Amino acid sequence: MAQTAALPPAEDTSPAKMSFLDHLDELRRRIIFAIVSLAVAFVLCFTFSTEIFEFLMGPMTMALPEGGELIATKVPEIFLLYLKMSFFVAIFLASPAWLTQVWLFISPGLYSSEKKYAVPFIFFGTFFFLLGASFSHYIVFPTAVNFLTTFGSQEMIAIKPTVSEVFGFYSRVILGTGFVFQIPTVVFLLARIGLVTPGFLWRNFKYAILIIFVTAAIVTPPDVVTQMLLAFPMIVLYVLSIGIAWMFGRDRKHPED
């Protein structure tokens, strides 16, 4: 009787099985790598701290009314501000690195054919993060400061905020906008995992609008003008995300793809 040739083992395309402790260990490693990338970016940014200071101070000073100025009230305030600004820019400079760590953390839960989306995830995640920050830097923040400092009759009030207070306000708005602009990236990831579908996103559109306006109210100052300025792009991004979920959602493909 002829001996049947042994078939080669089929390639395992299913997601890797990891225990809870394995996930914790993987999370720890990814956080360490992300912190190291931020530290390297911080050192690099601090070498250009003067240029960074001048760039970030631009919208702060230009948005102030005529006669307004930024002041420092403590001796180490400017030095600490240089450190804060360098670290702030390092977050954006290192965004491809820490987004890579995010992908590496979730990739064990993906099928082998889905891991090819690593580059698009990192590229578009970085793109939307920088797009949101740029939109806030050039439009949202100056509009907010101009509205708040010129509201009502302020002829008898001199606008002289401390530079640390203004930077704290600036960094919160910029980072908040950068992260909320990640809506398409997050939806892409959730759609590939199979947690959301375009139908789900469309059916919950009215709830998404509510969440968007609440988020805009948290990220921006308490004025309707700035909130609407941020909310409308978020609505556009949500609609874009529905298309992304339709194109890349796991429900459009075979489970093994």
N, C-alpha and C positions, 0 to 999 in steps of 0.2 A: 504494500500500500504506500502510495506516494505521501511523503511527509508534507503537510501544509506549511508554507512559509509563514514565519511569524510577522505580523503586521507591526510597523513602528508605532510607538505610543502616540496617541493624539495630543496635539499641543493644547495645553491648558490655557484657555482664554478667559476663565472665570476670575472674578476679583479675588485677591489674596485674602486668606483668612487670618485675622489678627485678634488676639485676646485683648481684653480691656487694658491690662498692664502693658501689652505691646504698644497699644495706641498712646498710652501715657508716656512711654519711653520715646516713641516717635515724636510726639508733641514737644517733649523737652528738647530733643535734638534740633528740631526745626526752629524753636524759639531761640536756642543758643546761636544757631547759624544766622538767624535774622538780626540778633543783637550785635553779632560780630560785624555783619555787613553795615549796620547803622554806625557802629563805632569807626569803621574805616572811612565811611562817607563823611562822618563828623570831622575827623582829622583833616581830610581833604578840604572840606568846606571852611574850616577855621583858618586855613592858610589864605583863603580869599574872603575873610570876614569883613574887611573894609568895603570891598565891592558889593558883597551881599547886603551889608548895612545900608549902603547908598541906594541899592535897588529897592529894598523893602521899604525904606523910608519915603520913597517917591510918592506912592498913593496916600500915605499917611499925612504928609505935609500939604500936598496939593488939594486934598479934600477939606482942609480946614478953611474957615472963612477968613476974609481979609483981616489982618491983625492978630489972628490966632497963631499960636506957636506951641511946640512940644517942649517940655521942660524935664529935667532930672532933679530929684530932690535928695538923693543919697549918693555918697561918694563912690561906691562900687557899682552903681546902677548901670553905667554905660558898658563896663566890662562884662557884667552878667548878661546884659542885653546882647552883646556880641556872641556869647556862648549860646544863648537861647536861639538866636537867629541862625547860627551855624547848624545847630541840631535840627532846627525846623526845616532848613533846606536839605539837610542830610536825609530826612524822611522821604523827600521826593527823589533825591538822587539815587537812593538805595531801593526805590520802589520795585525795579525789576528783580532785585535779589530777594526781598522779602515776599514778593508775589510768587517767586519760584519756590520758596519754602512752603507757602500755602498749597501750591499745586502738588509738591512732593508729599505733603501730609495727607491729602485726599486721594492721591493717585492709586494707593493700594486698593481702594474701593471701586476702581474703575476696571472695565474690561481692557484687555491688551490693545485692542484696536482704538479705544477711546483715548489712550495715552498720547496719541499723535496730536491732540489738541493742546498740548502743553504750550507750544510757542504762541498760538493765537490767544490763549488765556493770558499769558504774561504780557504779550504785546498790547492787547486791547485793555487789559487791566491798567497797565502803565499809561496808555493813551488817555483813557477816560479820567484817571486820577489827575494827570497833568492838565487835561482840558478843564476839569472842574475847578482846579486851583487857579488857572489862568482866567477863567470866566469871573471868578470871585475877585481876583487881584485887580483886574482892569475895569470891572463893571459893578459887581455887587458891593464890595467894600467901599469904593469911593462914593457910590450912590447913597449908601447907608450913612456914612459919616457926613456927607453934604446935607442930607435931609435932617439928620438929628442936630447938627450944629447951626442950622439956619432956620429951624422950626420956630415959628412965633416971632415975637419981638425981643431981640437979645442985644439991643444997642447998649444996654447998661451992664452987660455981662461980658467979661473978657474970657475967651476960650483958651485955656492954657492947661491941657491935660498932661499928665506925666507920660513920658515915652513908653514906659513899661506897661502902663494901663492900656494904651492904644495898641501896643504890640500884642498884648494878651487878647484883646478884642479881635485884632486882625488875624492872629493865628487860629483862633477858634472858628472864625468864619471861613477862612481858607481851607483848613483841614476838613471841616464839616462839609463844605461844598465838594471837595475832592472825593470824600467817601460816598456821599449820596449820588455822585455821578458814576459810581460803580454798579448802578442798577443793572445795566446790560450784562456786565461781567458776572454778577452774582446769579442772574437768571440763566445765563448760559451754563454755568456750573450746575445749578439745580436741575435744569432741563436734561443735562447729560446724565446726571445721577438718577433721574426719573422722579424727582420730588415735585416738579411742577410741569404743567402742560399749557399750551396756548389757550385751550378752552378754559382751564382754571383761571388763568390770568385775565381773560376777557370777562368771565362771569363775575369776577371780583373787582372789576374796574372801578366801580363806585366806592368801594372800600379803599382801594389803592389811592384814589383822589383824596379821600379824607386823611389817610396816613401821610400822603405827600405834603398836604398843607400843614399838618401838625409838625412834621419834620422840618419844614421850611420855617415855621414859627420858632422851633427850638434852635435851629442853626443860626438864623439871622436875628438882628435886633427887633425890638417890639414895634415895628412899623409896617403897615400894610404894603407900602410901596416895595420895600426890599423883599418881603416875603413872597409877593407875587412875582418879583423878578427871578427868584429862585424856583418857585413852584412850577412855572410854565415849562422851563427846560426839563424838569423832572418828569412832567407829564409826557413830554415828547420822548424822553428816554424810556419811559414805561411802555409806550406804544411800540417803540423800536424793539423792546425786549420781548413783546408778544411775537413779533416776526422772528426774532432769534430763537425763541422756544419752538416755534413751528418748524424752523429749518434744521435745528440741531437736537431737538428733543428725542429722547430714547424711544418714545412710543412710535416714532416714524421708522424705526429700524428693528431688525431682528434682535432678540436679547443677546445673541452671541456676538453682535457687531460691536 
